Amino acid sequence: MCCLAGACLLASSASLAQPRALRNTIADALVVPTGTGFVAYRWPREPETIALYFGADWCVPCHAFMPELKQVHATLRAAGADTQVVYVSLDESEREMRRYMRRQQMPWPAIDYRRLRALPAVRALGGIAPPNLVLIDRHGRVIASGWQGRRYTGLAPVLKAWTASAALPTEHTGPSPRVQDMQRPLPSPPPGHGGKDDRKQERFHPEFQQR
């Protein structure tokens, strides 16, 4: 009986340690872009909620989503929310990752592109195709994602969950108008944004697969 109880205790400890290991993996693999490449980055203090943003420069809906993501992030931070975005690149090279981050002026760190293949626990959260947003609480548990298995539920529910989980002061508990705007479909690709990018998008993204 004691052995059985001990085994249960070990199993319980392991189940708690595994999600926490995800947070540690993310924290240990952070980088930020520089003029010529990337340098390692350490959080001054680990945020309460991490929002993993899976995207790519070739992904048209990713570009459409970026202004909304930056606006919601800035609104939450200004309201005192202890949260931070981390970019997880699905670009085809580190160079394209850096170009996308600089083009979009991302004010947050990213997972080191060179280490991403060795981080299956992180890659598995991305879903079938970008864009995706995954919220991870302070215990390392996933609390929201745009992908539920093979079903794409969209980014609006994740943004709402992000606002709800941010533990804002009372006067900031309601979602901002920008969050509510995510109920609308993502805008169409800008004119002239075609060719290789659109062909990739048709192959991967569910919005194009449903045509």
SEKOL-945643 format. One record per atom (N, C-alpha, C): x, y, z; residue in three letters. Coordinates in steps of 0.02 Angstrom, whole numbers, plus 32768, in hexadecimal, padded with zeros to 4 digits. Atoms other than C-alpha are relative to their C-alpha. Layout:
XYZALA
...
END
This chain:
802A7FC38000MET
800080008000MET
802B803E8000MET
7FD37FC67FFECYS
808F8077802BCYS
8021800A7FBDCYS
7FE07FFB8041CYS
80E4804E7F87CYS
7FD0801E7FCDCYS
80337FE6802ELEU
804280717F29LEU
7FF7804A800BLEU
80087FB97FF1ALA
802E81177F82ALA
803D80277FE8ALA
7FC37FDF8017GLY
80E281427F5CGLY
800180087FB5GLY
80037FFD8049ALA
80C981197EA5ALA
7FD080367FE9ALA
80317FCC8011CYS
803081897E9ECYS
801E8045800BCYS
7FE17FBF7FF1LEU
809282167EEFLEU
803380127FCBLEU
7FCE7FF48034LEU
811F82037E71LEU
7FDE80137FBELEU
80247FF2803EALA
80A382017DE0ALA
7FE380468002ALA
801C7FBD7FF8SER
804F829E7E24SER
803680357FF9SER
7FC97FD08005SER
80F682F77E36SER
801880067FB8SER
7FEA7FFF8045ALA
812782C67D85ALA
7FD080277FD4ALA
80327FDC8028SER
808383087D3FSER
8004804B800BSER
7FF87FB87FF2LEU
80A283AF7D94LEU
8040801A7FE3LEU
7FBF7FE98018ALA
815883B77D5FALA
800180087FB4ALA
7FFE7FFF8049GLN
813583967CA7GLN
7FE980437FE3GLN
80127FBF8019PRO
80D184367C85PRO
803280378012PRO
7FD07FCF7FEBARG
814E849B7CE9ARG
803E7FFD7FD4ARG
7FC68008802CALA
81D884537C7BALA
7FF680267FBFALA
800E7FDA803DLEU
818284A57BE6LEU
801280498009LEU
7FEE7FBA7FF1ARG
819585517C36ARG
804C80088001ARG
7FB77FFC7FFCASN
824C852D7C5AASN
801F7FFB7FBAASN
7FE780088044THR
826884F47BA6THR
7FFA80407FD9THR
800A7FC08023ILE
821F85957B62ILE
80308034801AILE
7FD47FCD7FE2ALA
828186037BDBALA
80497FF77FEBALA
7FBA800E8010ASP
832585AD7BAEASP
801180097FB6ASP
7FF47FFE8048ALA
830F85C07AF1ALA
7FF080447FE2ALA
80147FBE801ALEU
82E5867A7AE1LEU
803A80257FDFLEU
7FD17FD48023VAL
833C86EE7A67VAL
7FDC803F7FECVAL
801B7FC2801DVAL
8323879F7A26VAL
802B80127FC4VAL
7FD97FEE803CPRO
835787E3797BPRO
802F803B800DPRO
7FD07FC87FFFTHR
83EE88557966THR
800880197FB8THR
7FF57FE68043GLY
843288B278D0GLY
80147FCA7FCEGLY
7FE68033802ETHR
848188157887THR
7FE77FB9800FTHR
801680437FEEGLY
8431878078DFGLY
7FD57FFF803EGLY
802580067FC2PHE
83F0874B7988PHE
80317FF7803APHE
7FDA800B7FC3VAL
8431874E7A3AVAL
7FD27FE18035VAL
8027801F7FCAALA
83FA86EB7AD2ALA
7FDF8035802BALA
80267FD17FD7TYR
8379873E7B41TYR
7FE67FDC803ETYR
801C801B7FC1ARG
834687227BF6ARG
7FCD8032801BARG
80317FD67FE2TRP
82A887647C43TRP
801A801D8042TRP
7FF07FE57FBEPRO
82C987DE7CD3PRO
7FD87FDD8037PRO
802C80277FD3ARG
823687867D26ARG
7FCE7FDB7FD4ARG
802B8029802AGLU
81D386F87CDBGLU
7FB780168006GLU
80467FE87FFDPRO
812287307CABPRO
7FD17FCA8019PRO
8034802E7FE7GLU
808686E37CF6GLU
7FE37FD77FC7GLU
801F8022803ATHR
803B86B97C4CTHR
802B800C7FC3THR
7FDB7FFD803EILE
809B86927BAEILE
7FD07FF47FC6ILE
8028800A803CALA
804886A57B04ALA
80307FED7FC7ALA
7FD680178037LEU
80A3863C7A82LEU
7FDE80117FBELEU
801C7FEE8042TYR
8086868779D5TYR
80257FD97FCBTYR
7FE480278037PHE
80A3860C7947PHE
7FEE80237FBEPHE
800C7FDD803EGLY
80B7866778A2GLY
803B7FF97FD0GLY
7FCB80038033ALA
812186807806ALA
7FF8803A7FD1ALA
80017FC8802EASP
814E8706778AASP
7FD87FEE7FC1ASP
80258014803CTRP
810086A076FBTRP
7FB57FFA800CTRP
8046800C7FEDCYS
805986927758CYS
7FD880417FFDCYS
80287FC3800AVAL
7FDC8715771BVAL
7FD58010803DVAL
80277FF07FC4PRO
7F63870577AFPRO
802B8014803CPRO
7FD47FEC7FCACYS
7FF987177824CYS
800C804B7FFECYS
7FF67FB88008HIS
801D87C477DEHIS
7FC080268012HIS
803F7FDF7FF0ALA
7F6487EF77EEALA
7FF38001804BALA
800D80067FB8PHE
7F6187B678A4PHE
8030802B802APHE
7FCC7FDF7FD8MET
7FFF881178DDMET
7FEA8043801FMET
80167FC17FE0PRO
7FB388C078F7PRO
7FD27FF4803CPRO
802D800F7FC9GLU
7F2B88747964GLU
80267FE3803CGLU
7FD9801E7FCALEU
7FA6880C79C7LEU
802980358025LEU
7FD87FCC7FDFLYS
801688A279E9LYS
7FD4802F8028LYS
802D7FD37FDCGLN
7F81890D7A1BGLN
7FE87FE18041GLN
801880227FC3VAL
7F3B888D7A96VAL
80397FF98033VAL
7FC580067FD4HIS
7FE9886D7ADDHIS
800F80428022HIS
7FF07FBE7FE3ALA
800989277AF5ALA
7FCA80168032ALA
80377FEE7FD3THR
7F5D89417B44THR
80057FDB8042THR
7FF980277FC3LEU
7F7688B47BC0LEU
803B8016802ALEU
7FC47FEB7FDBARG
802488EC7BEFARG
7FF680448020ARG
800D7FBD7FE5ALA
7FED89A17C04ALA
7FD17FFD803BALA
803080077FC9ALA
7F6289657C77ALA
801F7FDC803CALA
7FDE80207FC9GLY
7FE2890C7CE4GLY
80007FB47FFFGLY
800080498005ALA
7FCD88597CA6ALA
80477FE57FFDALA
7FBE80207FFEASP
806287E87CCAASP
80027FCB7FCAASP
8004802D8039THR
806B879A7C1DTHR
803280157FCBTHR
7FD17FF08036GLN
80E0878F7B88GLN
7FF67FCF7FC7GLN
80048029803CVAL
80DD874E7AD6VAL
80467FE47FF1VAL
7FC2801E8019VAL
816286D77A93VAL
7FF17FE77FB9VAL
800A80158045TYR
817186BF79D8TYR
80207FBD7FF3TYR
7FE680418015VAL
8185860D7997VAL
7FFD7FFF7FB4VAL
7FFC7FF78048SER
81C0861678E4SER
7FF27FBF7FD9SER
800A80358030LEU
817C85A5785BLEU
801B80157FBCLEU
7FDF7FEA803DASP
81E6860177DBASP
802D7FCA7FE5ASP
7FD780338020GLU
825485A17763GLU
804A80088010GLU
7FBA7FF67FEDSER
82F685EA77A6SER
800380338038SER
7FF67FCF7FCBGLU
833C86507835GLU
800080477FE3GLU
7FFF7FBE8021ARG
835686DF77BAARG
7FB8801A7FF5ARG
80457FEB800BGLU
829C86E1778EGLU
7FDE80108043GLU
801B7FF27FBEMET
827086D97847MET
801380478016MET
7FE87FBE7FEBARG
82DB8772786AARG
7FDF80377FD7ARG
80207FCE802BARG
829187CE77D4ARG
7FB8800D8016ARG
80457FF97FEBTYR
81E087AC780FTYR
7FFB80258042TYR
80027FDE7FBFMET
820587E478C2MET
800F804A7FF8MET
7FEE7FB98009ARG
825688857886ARG
7FCB80247FD8ARG
80347FE08029ARG
81D188A87803ARG
7FC38011802AARG
803A7FF57FD5GLN
814888967885GLN
801180248041GLN
7FE97FDD7FC3GLN
81AF88EC790DGLN
7FE67FDE803FGLN
801880267FC7MET
81898863798AMET
802580168040MET
7FE07FE87FC2PRO
81A988A67A3BPRO
800A7FCA8034PRO
7FFB80387FD2TRP
81C287F97A87TRP
80367FD07FE7TRP
7FCD80308014PRO
8241876B7A85PRO
7FE37FC77FD6PRO
801380398029ALA
823D86CD7A1CALA
80257FC28018ALA
7FDB803E7FF5ILE
826E86177A2AILE
80387FFC7FCDILE
7FC68008802CASP
831B85F979E2ASP
7FF07FD07FC6ASP
80118028803BTYR
82FE85BB7930TYR
802A7FC17FFBTYR
7FD180388007ARG
8397854A7935ARG
7FF17FC88033ARG
800F80327FCCARG
835684F179D1ARG
7FBA7FE37FFAARG
804780128001LEU
82A184DF799FLEU
7FF47FB77FEFLEU
800A80468013ARG
82B38433794EARG
800B7FD1803CARG
7FF280297FC5ALA
82F383F179F4ALA
7FCF800E8039ALA
80327FEF7FCELEU
825B84357A50LEU
7FBB7FE77FEALEU
8040801B8019PRO
81CC83C07A1FPRO
7FC38015802APRO
80387FEB7FD5ALA
816183F57AB4ALA
7FE680447FECALA
80147FBE8018VAL
816084A77A71VAL
7FE17FFB7FBBVAL
801980058045ARG
8148847979BAARG
7FBB7FE07FFDARG
804080238001ALA
80B6840779E3ALA
7FC5802E800FALA
80357FD27FEELEU
8053849B7A24LEU
7FE9802C7FC6LEU
800F7FD48037GLY
805384F3797CGLY
7FC27FEF7FD8GLY
803880158028GLY
7FC7848E7930GLY
80157FEE7FB9GLY
7FF380178044ILE
7FB884617879ILE
801D80377FD4ILE
7FE97FC8802BALA
7FD6850E782EALA
7FFA80418027ALA
80057FBE7FE0PRO
7FF685C27863PRO
7FC980297FE0PRO
7FE77FE97FBFPRO
7FC3863878A6PRO
7FDE7FDA8039PRO
801E801B7FC4ASN
7FA785F37953ASN
801A8027803CASN
7FEE7FE07FC1LEU
7FAB863C7A02LEU
7FF07FCF8037LEU
800880317FCBVAL
7FC485CD7A9AVAL
801180218043VAL
7FF67FE27FBELEU
7FB2860B7B4ELEU
80187FCB8031LEU
7FE4802E7FCFILE
801B85B87BD5ILE
800280248043ILE
80027FE07FBFASP
7FFD85DD7C8DASP
80427FF78026ASP
7FC180017FDBARG
808185EC7D15ARG
80167FBA8014ARG
7FEF80457FF0HIS
807985317D36HIS
80167FD97FC3HIS
7FEE8022803EGLY
809F85087C80GLY
7FC77FDC7FDEGLY
803A8020801EARG
7FEE84D27C56ARG
7FE3802A7FC8ARG
80207FDD8038VAL
7F9D84FF7BAFVAL
7FB980118013VAL
80437FEB7FEDILE
7F0185657BD2ILE
7FD680157FC4ILE
80267FEF803DALA
7ED085957B1FALA
802D7FF67FC4ALA
7FDC8008803FSER
7F0285707A6CSER
7FCF80077FC6SER
802A7FFA803BGLY
7EBF859679BFGLY
7FF27FBE7FDFGLY
800B80438019TRP
7ECE84DE7994TRP
7FE97FD28038TRP
801780347FD2GLN
7E6A845879EEGLN
80067FBE7FDAGLN
7FF3803B8029GLY
7EB583B979A9GLY
800A80157FB8GLY
7FFD7FEE8047ARG
7E9A83C478EDARG
7FCC80347FEDARG
80347FCE800EARG
7E0E844478FDARG
801980458012ARG
7FE97FBC7FF6TYR
7E3984FB78E8TYR
7FC6802A8019TYR
80367FD97FE2THR
7DCC8563795ETHR
800C804B7FF9THR
7FF37FB9800BGLY
7E1F86097934GLY
80248022803AGLY
7FD87FDC7FD0LEU
7E7C868E7994LEU
7FD7802D802FLEU
802A7FD57FD5ALA
7DEC86F679DAALA
7FF47FE18045ALA
8009801C7FBCPRO
7DC7867A7A68PRO
804080028029PRO
7FC17FFE7FDBVAL
7E7F86787A96VAL
800D8046801AVAL
7FF87FBB7FE9LEU
7E8687357A9FLEU
7FD28010803BLEU
802F7FF67FC8LYS
7DED87357B10LYS
801A7FDD803FLYS
7FE580257FC7ALA
7E3C86B07B7FALA
803D8024801CALA
7FC47FDB7FEBTRP
7EDC87167B84TRP
7FED803B802DTRP
80187FC87FD8THR
7E7E87AE7BC3THR
7FE57FE98043THR
801E801A7FC2ALA
7E2087457C43ALA
80357FE68030ALA
7FCC801E7FD6SER
7EBF86F17C83SER
803480318018SER
7FCB7FCF7FF2ALA
7F2487907C91ALA
7FFC801D8046ALA
80077FE87FBBALA
7EE487B67D41ALA
8005804C8003ALA
7FFE7FB78003LEU
7EC5886C7D17LEU
7FDC801E803DLEU
80277FDE7FCDPRO
7E8B88EA7D99PRO
7FB780067FEBPRO
80478000800DTHR
7DCE88FC7DA6THR
7FEC802D7FC6THR
80147FD28035GLU
7DC489927D33GLU
80157FEA7FBBGLU
7FE980178041HIS
7E19892F7CA8HIS
7FEA7FB97FF1HIS
801380468008THR
7DBD88897CB4THR
7FDD7FF27FBFTHR
8024800C803EGLY
7D55889F7C16GLY
802F7FFF7FC5GLY
7FD68001803BPRO
7D9D88777B6BPRO
7FFF80437FDCPRO
7FFC7FC18024SER
7DD8890C7B07SER
7FDA7FFA7FBESER
802180038041PRO
7D7D893C7A66PRO
802A7FDB7FCCPRO
7FD580238030ARG
7E1588FA7A07ARG
7FFA7FB58007ARG
800A80477FF6VAL
7DFD884F7A55VAL
7FBE7FEA7FE1VAL
80418011801BGLN
7D4688507A25GLN
800280017FB4GLN
7FFB7FFD8049ASP
7D78887D7973ASP
80167FBE7FE3ASP
7FE88040801AMET
7DC687D07964MET
7FC67FD07FF0MET
803A80288014GLN
7D14878C7952GLN
7FF880017FB5GLN
80067FFA8048ARG
7D1F87C9789FARG
80347FD57FDDARG
7FCE80278025PRO
7D7787617819PRO
803F802A7FF5PRO
7FC17FDD800FLEU
7E2D878B77F7LEU
7FFA80217FBCLEU
80057FDE8040PRO
7E4288097769PRO
801F7FD87FC8PRO
7FE48022803ASER
7E6787CE76BASER
804880157FF5SER
7FBB7FED800DPRO
7F1C87CC7680PRO
800480417FD9PRO
7FF97FC28024PRO
7F5A88757642PRO
800E7FF47FB6PRO
7FF380088047PRO
7F6188907585PRO
80497FF67FF2PRO
7FBA800A8013GLY
7FFE884E7537GLY
80257FD0802DGLY
7FDE802F7FD3HIS
802487D675C6HIS
7FEE7FBA7FE9HIS
80128040801EGLY
80208739755DGLY
803C7FD67FF4GLY
7FC8802A8012GLY
809086BA750AGLY
800B7FC98032GLY
7FEC80387FD6LYS
80EF86427579LYS
7FDB80018043LYS
80207FFC7FBFASP
80A08682761BASP
7FB97FE37FFDASP
804580178005ASP
7FEE866275DFASP
7FFC7FB57FF4ASP
80008048800DARG
801885B4759FARG
800C7FD98040ARG
7FF480217FC0LYS
805F85847648LYS
7FC28004802CLYS
80397FF67FD5GLN
7FC785CC769FGLN
7FC77FD27FECGLN
8035802D8017GLU
7F4F85687633GLU
800D7FB98017GLU
7FEE80447FECARG
7FAD84CA7662ARG
7FF47FF5804AARG
7FFC800B7FB9PHE
7FB284E7771DPHE
7FC6801C8029PHE
802E7FDF7FD2HIS
7F31855E7764HIS
7FB87FEB7FF5HIS
804580198007PRO
7E7F85217789PRO
7FD180307FDDPRO
802C7FD08021GLU
7E2F85C2774AGLU
80037FF67FB4GLU
7FFA800B8047PHE
7E73859A769DPHE
7FE87FBA7FEDPHE
80158044800EGLN
7E4E84E076AAGLN
7FB47FFA7FFBGLN
804980047FFFGLN
7D96850576C5GLN
7FE0801B7FC1GLN
801D7FE3803DARG
7D828559761CARG
7FE27FCA7FD4ARG
END
